Amino acid sequence: MKPRRALVVAILGAILVLFVVVPAVMSLARGGGAACFADSACPLSAINPCVRHPSFAVVGRCAFGIR
């Protein structure tokens, strides 16, 4: 049973990396604005939305680097 449990843990870890970590890193690598989880985290959010690439990423960057 232990090898099967290790396989399940490895598969779940790979899924987490594939669907959360990699998209988050890709999203943060693009753009110069601050990191954001929601539009409200960005200054002047009406014109400066939180942009995610790919769109399903958990985090993104504010469209513009307004300070």
C-alpha positions, 0 to 999 in steps of 0.5 A: 500500500505504501508505494501506491500512496507515494504515487498518489501523493506524487500525482497530486503534487504534479497537478498542483505544480502544473495548475497553480505554481507554473501559471502563477510564475508565468503570470508574475513574469509578465508585466511591470505592475505590482503582484495582485490577487484581485483588481481591488489590489491595484491602484486606480483599479477601474483603469488598472486591472489585475492581469493574469497570463494565462487567465486561470492563474491564481496571481497576476500583475497590475496592468500598469506600474502605478505607485 
